[in-house]
Amino acid sequence: TFDAQTSASLTGSTSSDGFTNAGTYIRSSNSSTTNIFAPFDNSGALDVQLGGISFRSAAATSSGSINVATDARLLVQDGTLTLAPSTTWTGDGEVNITRGRLSANADITVGSLGLNQSSSSSSSSSLAILGGSGTVTVSGPFNWTRGRMEGEGTLITTGDSTLSTTGNMELRRSIDNSGTVTWDSGSIITSGSPTYTNLSGGVFNIQSNLSFSGGIFNNEGTFINASGTGSTSFSAQFNSSGTTEVQSGTIRFSAGGINTGQLQVETDATLQNSSGVFQLESGSTWSGGGSLAVSSGSLQVNTDITVQDLSLGSSSSARLSGSGDITVGGTFDWSGGRLEGTGTLITTGDSNFSGSTKTIERSVENQGDVTWTSGSIQKSG
């Protein structure tokens, strides 16, 4: 047994200067942190009971057991910690990566996780990385302020997650969320087509004008956009069987997807398709006094819906198609693009036709007032 009861540092630069633990290494005293600058190999038991252990500027490995107790913490700062598949993990203490890499090749459950890169630099030596092939489950808070997630494993978040940074968060790893995510700043940039799944019971809450680029986002729970008067750009494929709430601002989808769940768009809010093919299939419902907009790409409505306001155009490639009937209770603005499909567009309020050439390939029934100021209308098909 080796009991570290000090905040002093363990130093060494080569494997021969390192520390090999085949027995029990304990951190048992006060709230300070023991800094390990030497190579560290744990094939026995690493038990962080109080305070913290920080791996710094050297390679650490574990094939044994690790316990991080409540109120204790394990930090990766400048170094690397690689968990072999045989590693077991207990305790609900804190794990925090500020610089360096935690490679979890074992399935582990931690009490809280922070991916909080201390530097804004994108150089490899400054990155904070969570990687590995294992599933990492976070039973408590997950805080992501900057850094990269990668690897074949999945991150599972079950508590409160906070995504907040002035920079970018790099996502190269799949995430399953069943807790509550609050994203209030920073951009999420993906690589390698990871999948972010907001599971049934999960909440994904966007609170500013943000950008999610690439990958696949599956919503089985509640997805909320509350971006004020601005817009959130979602260039990930968006598939939803749950509830999508646009409480304020505009959510702009530009990579397509399929919706079979509830769409709730509040007054003065907008759900917009700006590129790709977005499909509203059987099971889709629409409520609220907000707007549906197709500025480019294709919106395929294959179920009957009633919206307050609808706009089509700004690009000649904008298409509204599908087999469902679309009833517009308020204003229909048509400035370009095509009306297609076997369904019927029913307008009951004011319709404004302006802009460039407009093409009709579907039936339209007007029960309100139409004002046509510019742009030709052509029938095709």
C-alpha positions as CSV (number, residue, x, y, z in Angstrom):
1,T,0.0,0.0,0.0
2,F,1.2,3.5,-0.9
3,D,-0.7,6.3,0.7
4,A,-0.2,9.8,-0.8
5,Q,-1.1,12.4,1.8
6,T,0.6,15.4,0.3
7,S,0.2,17.9,-2.5
8,A,3.9,17.3,-3.5
9,S,4.8,16.1,-7.0
10,L,6.0,12.8,-8.3
11,T,8.5,13.5,-11.1
12,G,10.4,11.5,-13.7
13,S,10.9,11.6,-17.5
14,T,11.5,8.0,-18.6
15,S,9.8,4.7,-17.9
16,S,12.7,3.8,-15.6
17,D,11.9,6.9,-13.6
18,G,8.2,6.0,-13.4
19,F,5.9,4.5,-10.8
20,T,4.5,1.0,-11.1
21,N,1.6,0.1,-8.9
22,A,0.7,-3.5,-8.6
23,G,-0.6,-3.1,-5.1
24,T,-2.8,-0.3,-3.8
25,Y,-2.1,3.4,-4.3
26,I,-4.3,5.6,-2.1
27,R,-4.8,9.4,-2.0
28,S,-6.4,9.7,1.4
29,S,-5.7,13.1,2.9
30,N,-7.0,16.8,2.6
31,S,-8.4,18.6,-0.4
32,S,-5.2,19.3,-2.3
33,T,-3.9,17.6,-5.4
34,T,-1.0,15.2,-5.9
35,N,0.7,16.0,-9.3
36,I,2.2,13.0,-11.1
37,F,4.7,14.1,-13.7
38,A,6.3,10.7,-14.0
39,P,5.1,7.7,-16.1
40,F,2.5,5.8,-14.1
41,D,1.3,2.3,-14.6
42,N,-1.5,0.8,-12.5
43,S,-2.2,-2.9,-12.6
44,G,-3.4,-2.9,-9.0
45,A,-5.8,-0.5,-7.3
46,L,-5.8,3.3,-7.6
47,D,-8.0,4.7,-4.9
48,V,-8.6,8.4,-4.8
49,Q,-10.5,8.9,-1.5
50,L,-9.9,12.6,-0.8
51,G,-8.4,15.5,-2.8
52,G,-7.2,14.8,-6.2
53,I,-4.6,13.1,-8.5
54,S,-3.5,15.0,-11.6
55,F,-1.6,13.3,-14.4
56,R,0.8,15.8,-15.9
57,S,3.1,15.7,-19.0
58,A,3.7,11.9,-19.0
59,A,2.0,8.7,-20.0
60,A,-0.2,6.9,-17.5
61,T,-1.8,3.6,-18.0
62,S,-4.2,1.4,-16.1
63,S,-5.2,-2.3,-16.4
64,G,-6.4,-2.5,-12.8
65,S,-9.1,-0.8,-10.8
66,I,-9.7,2.9,-10.2
67,N,-11.9,4.4,-7.6
68,V,-12.7,8.1,-7.4
69,A,-14.8,8.7,-4.4
70,T,-17.4,11.4,-3.8
71,D,-15.7,14.8,-3.4
72,A,-12.5,13.4,-4.9
73,R,-11.2,14.1,-8.4
74,L,-9.0,12.7,-11.1
75,L,-7.5,15.2,-13.5
76,V,-5.7,14.9,-16.8
77,Q,-3.6,18.0,-17.3
78,D,-0.9,17.9,-20.0
79,G,-0.5,14.1,-19.8
80,T,-2.3,11.0,-21.1
81,L,-4.2,8.4,-19.2
82,T,-5.0,5.2,-21.2
83,L,-7.5,2.7,-19.7
84,A,-7.1,-0.9,-20.9
85,P,-10.2,-3.0,-21.5
86,S,-9.6,-4.8,-18.2
87,T,-9.8,-1.6,-16.2
88,T,-12.7,-1.3,-13.7
89,W,-14.0,2.0,-12.4
90,T,-16.0,2.8,-9.3
91,G,-17.0,6.0,-7.4
92,D,-19.0,9.1,-8.3
93,G,-16.2,11.6,-8.0
94,E,-15.0,14.2,-10.7
95,V,-13.1,13.5,-13.8
96,N,-11.7,16.6,-15.6
97,I,-9.6,16.8,-18.8
98,T,-8.0,20.3,-19.3
99,R,-5.1,19.3,-21.6
100,G,-3.9,16.0,-22.8
101,R,-5.9,12.8,-23.4
102,L,-8.1,10.3,-21.6
103,S,-8.4,7.1,-23.7
104,A,-11.1,5.0,-22.2
105,N,-10.9,1.5,-23.8
106,A,-13.0,0.1,-21.0
107,D,-16.7,0.7,-20.3
108,I,-16.8,3.0,-17.2
109,T,-19.3,5.1,-15.3
110,V,-18.1,8.3,-13.7
111,G,-19.9,10.7,-11.3
112,S,-19.1,13.9,-13.3
113,L,-17.0,14.7,-16.3
114,G,-15.5,17.9,-17.6
115,L,-13.9,18.4,-21.0
116,N,-12.5,21.9,-20.3
117,Q,-9.6,22.6,-22.5
118,S,-7.6,25.4,-20.8
119,S,-6.1,26.8,-24.1
120,S,-7.9,28.2,-27.1
121,S,-5.2,26.9,-29.3
122,S,-6.1,24.2,-31.8
123,S,-2.5,22.7,-31.9
124,S,-2.3,19.0,-30.9
125,S,-0.2,19.8,-27.9
126,S,-2.9,22.0,-26.4
127,L,-6.0,19.9,-27.0
128,A,-8.1,18.2,-24.3
129,I,-9.4,14.9,-25.7
130,L,-11.7,12.2,-24.6
131,G,-11.1,9.1,-26.8
132,G,-11.1,5.4,-26.8
133,S,-13.3,2.4,-27.7
134,G,-15.2,2.1,-24.4
135,T,-18.6,3.5,-23.4
136,V,-18.2,6.3,-20.9
137,T,-21.4,6.9,-18.8
138,V,-21.7,10.1,-16.8
139,S,-24.2,9.7,-14.0
140,G,-24.0,13.4,-12.9
141,P,-23.0,16.7,-14.5
142,F,-21.1,16.9,-17.8
143,N,-19.4,20.2,-18.6
144,W,-17.9,20.9,-22.1
145,T,-16.2,24.2,-22.6
146,R,-13.7,23.3,-25.3
147,G,-11.9,20.2,-26.6
148,R,-12.4,17.1,-28.7
149,M,-14.4,13.9,-28.3
150,E,-13.3,11.1,-30.5
151,G,-13.1,7.3,-30.7
152,E,-15.3,4.3,-31.4
153,G,-17.0,4.4,-28.0
154,T,-20.1,6.3,-27.0
155,L,-20.5,9.0,-24.3
156,I,-23.8,8.5,-22.4
157,T,-25.0,11.5,-20.4
158,T,-27.8,11.0,-17.8
159,G,-27.6,14.2,-15.7
160,D,-27.3,17.9,-16.5
161,S,-24.9,18.8,-19.3
162,T,-23.6,22.3,-20.0
163,L,-22.1,23.2,-23.4
164,S,-20.6,26.6,-23.2
165,T,-17.5,28.1,-24.8
166,T,-16.3,31.1,-26.8
167,G,-14.6,28.6,-29.2
168,N,-15.4,25.3,-30.9
169,M,-16.3,21.9,-29.5
170,E,-15.1,19.1,-31.8
171,L,-17.4,16.0,-31.9
172,R,-16.0,12.9,-33.5
173,R,-17.7,10.4,-31.1
174,S,-21.3,9.4,-30.7
175,I,-23.3,10.7,-27.7
176,D,-26.5,9.4,-26.1
177,N,-28.3,11.8,-23.8
178,S,-31.1,11.0,-21.4
179,G,-30.6,14.1,-19.2
180,T,-30.9,17.8,-19.8
181,V,-28.5,19.6,-22.1
182,T,-28.1,23.4,-22.0
183,W,-26.1,24.8,-24.9
184,D,-25.7,28.5,-24.6
185,S,-22.5,29.3,-26.5
186,G,-19.9,28.0,-28.9
187,S,-20.1,25.9,-32.1
188,I,-20.2,22.1,-32.4
189,I,-18.2,20.9,-35.3
190,T,-18.3,17.2,-36.2
191,S,-16.0,14.9,-38.2
192,G,-16.5,11.3,-39.2
193,S,-20.3,11.3,-39.1
194,P,-20.9,10.8,-35.3
195,T,-24.5,10.4,-34.1
196,Y,-25.9,12.6,-31.3
197,T,-29.1,10.9,-29.9
198,N,-31.3,12.8,-27.6
199,L,-33.1,9.8,-26.0
200,S,-36.7,9.6,-24.9
201,G,-36.9,11.7,-21.7
202,G,-33.9,13.7,-22.7
203,V,-34.0,17.5,-23.2
204,F,-31.6,19.4,-25.6
205,N,-32.0,23.1,-25.0
206,I,-30.4,25.7,-27.3
207,Q,-30.3,29.1,-25.8
208,S,-28.4,31.3,-28.2
209,N,-27.6,31.8,-32.0
210,L,-25.4,28.7,-32.5
211,S,-24.2,26.3,-35.1
212,F,-24.1,22.5,-35.2
213,S,-22.1,21.3,-38.2
214,G,-22.2,17.8,-39.8
215,G,-23.1,14.4,-38.4
216,I,-26.5,13.1,-37.5
217,F,-28.8,14.3,-34.7
218,N,-31.6,12.0,-33.6
219,N,-34.2,13.4,-31.3
220,E,-36.4,11.0,-29.5
221,G,-37.0,13.3,-26.5
222,T,-37.5,17.1,-26.5
223,F,-35.5,19.5,-28.6
224,I,-35.8,23.2,-27.8
225,N,-34.7,26.2,-29.7
226,A,-34.9,29.4,-27.6
227,S,-32.4,31.6,-29.5
228,G,-34.1,34.9,-29.0
229,T,-34.5,36.9,-32.2
230,G,-31.6,35.3,-34.0
231,S,-31.1,31.9,-35.7
232,T,-29.5,28.5,-35.0
233,S,-27.9,26.8,-37.9
234,F,-28.3,23.0,-38.0
235,S,-26.3,21.4,-40.8
236,A,-26.5,18.0,-39.2
237,Q,-29.1,15.6,-40.6
238,F,-32.0,16.0,-38.2
239,N,-34.3,13.1,-37.5
240,S,-37.0,13.5,-34.9
241,S,-39.7,11.1,-33.5
242,G,-40.0,13.2,-30.3
243,T,-40.9,16.9,-29.8
244,T,-39.3,19.8,-31.5
245,E,-40.1,23.2,-29.8
246,V,-39.1,26.4,-31.5
247,Q,-39.9,28.8,-28.7
248,S,-38.2,31.8,-30.2
249,G,-35.9,32.7,-33.1
250,T,-35.3,30.6,-36.1
251,I,-34.0,27.0,-36.3
252,R,-32.5,26.5,-39.8
253,F,-32.1,22.9,-41.1
254,S,-29.7,22.5,-44.0
255,A,-28.8,18.8,-44.2
256,G,-32.2,17.2,-44.4
257,G,-33.8,14.6,-42.2
258,I,-37.1,12.9,-41.3
259,N,-39.7,14.0,-38.8
260,T,-42.4,11.8,-37.4
261,G,-43.0,13.6,-34.1
262,Q,-44.4,16.9,-32.8
263,L,-43.4,20.3,-34.2
264,Q,-44.3,23.2,-31.9
265,V,-43.5,26.6,-33.4
266,E,-44.5,29.5,-31.2
267,T,-45.6,33.0,-32.5
268,D,-42.7,35.0,-34.0
269,A,-40.6,31.8,-34.2
270,T,-39.7,30.1,-37.4
271,L,-38.8,26.6,-38.6
272,Q,-36.8,26.9,-41.8
273,N,-35.5,24.4,-44.4
274,S,-32.5,26.1,-46.2
275,S,-30.9,23.1,-48.0
276,G,-31.3,19.3,-48.3
277,V,-34.5,17.3,-48.2
278,F,-36.5,17.5,-45.0
279,Q,-39.5,15.1,-44.8
280,L,-42.6,15.4,-42.6
281,E,-43.9,11.9,-42.5
282,S,-46.9,10.1,-40.9
283,G,-47.1,10.9,-37.2
284,S,-45.9,14.5,-37.7
285,T,-48.0,17.2,-36.1
286,W,-47.8,21.0,-36.2
287,S,-48.9,23.4,-33.5
288,G,-48.3,27.0,-32.5
289,G,-48.6,30.4,-34.2
290,G,-45.2,30.4,-35.8
291,S,-43.9,30.2,-39.3
292,L,-42.8,27.4,-41.7
293,A,-40.2,28.6,-44.3
294,V,-38.6,27.0,-47.3
295,S,-35.8,29.2,-48.5
296,S,-33.9,26.5,-50.5
297,G,-33.8,22.8,-50.7
298,S,-36.9,20.6,-50.5
299,L,-39.5,20.2,-47.8
300,Q,-41.6,17.1,-48.4
301,V,-44.9,17.2,-46.5
302,N,-46.4,13.7,-46.6
303,T,-49.0,14.2,-43.9
304,D,-51.8,16.8,-43.5
305,I,-50.7,19.8,-41.4
306,T,-52.1,23.3,-40.6
307,V,-49.6,26.1,-40.1
308,Q,-50.0,29.8,-39.3
309,D,-47.6,31.3,-41.8
310,L,-45.8,29.8,-44.8
311,S,-43.0,31.2,-47.0
312,L,-41.5,29.7,-50.1
313,G,-38.7,31.2,-52.1
314,S,-35.5,33.4,-51.9
315,S,-33.9,30.6,-54.1
316,S,-35.2,29.1,-57.3
317,S,-34.3,25.7,-55.9
318,A,-36.8,26.0,-53.1
319,R,-39.4,23.2,-53.3
320,L,-42.5,22.4,-51.3
321,S,-43.7,18.9,-52.2
322,G,-45.3,15.8,-50.9
323,S,-48.7,14.0,-50.6
324,G,-50.1,15.9,-47.6
325,D,-52.5,18.8,-47.6
326,I,-51.0,22.0,-46.1
327,T,-53.5,24.6,-44.7
328,V,-52.2,28.1,-44.1
329,G,-54.2,30.0,-41.6
330,G,-52.3,33.2,-41.8
331,T,-50.0,34.6,-44.5
332,F,-48.5,32.7,-47.5
333,D,-45.5,34.5,-49.0
334,W,-44.3,33.1,-52.4
335,S,-41.2,34.7,-53.9
336,G,-39.8,31.9,-56.0
337,G,-39.3,28.1,-56.3
338,R,-41.8,25.3,-56.9
339,L,-45.0,24.0,-55.5
340,E,-44.9,20.2,-56.2
341,G,-46.6,17.0,-55.1
342,T,-50.0,15.4,-55.0
343,G,-51.2,17.2,-51.9
344,T,-53.2,20.4,-51.9
345,L,-52.1,23.8,-50.6
346,I,-55.0,25.6,-48.9
347,T,-54.6,29.3,-48.2
348,T,-57.2,31.0,-46.0
349,G,-55.5,34.4,-45.3
350,D,-53.4,36.8,-47.2
351,S,-51.1,35.5,-50.0
352,N,-48.3,37.6,-51.4
353,F,-46.7,36.6,-54.8
354,S,-43.5,38.5,-55.5
355,G,-39.9,38.0,-56.6
356,S,-38.8,35.7,-59.3
357,T,-40.4,33.0,-61.4
358,K,-42.7,30.6,-59.6
359,T,-43.7,27.1,-60.7
360,I,-47.0,25.3,-59.8
361,E,-47.1,21.5,-60.0
362,R,-49.7,20.9,-57.2
363,S,-53.2,22.0,-56.6
364,V,-53.9,25.3,-54.7
365,E,-57.2,26.3,-53.1
366,N,-57.4,29.9,-52.1
367,Q,-60.0,31.1,-49.6
368,G,-58.4,34.4,-48.8
369,D,-56.9,37.4,-50.7
370,V,-54.0,37.1,-53.1
371,T,-51.8,40.0,-54.1
372,W,-49.5,39.3,-57.1
373,T,-46.9,42.1,-57.6
374,S,-44.0,40.5,-59.5
375,G,-42.5,37.3,-61.0
376,S,-44.1,35.1,-63.6
377,I,-46.2,32.0,-62.6
378,Q,-45.8,28.9,-64.7
379,K,-47.6,25.6,-64.6
380,S,-45.6,22.4,-65.2
381,G,-46.8,18.9,-65.2
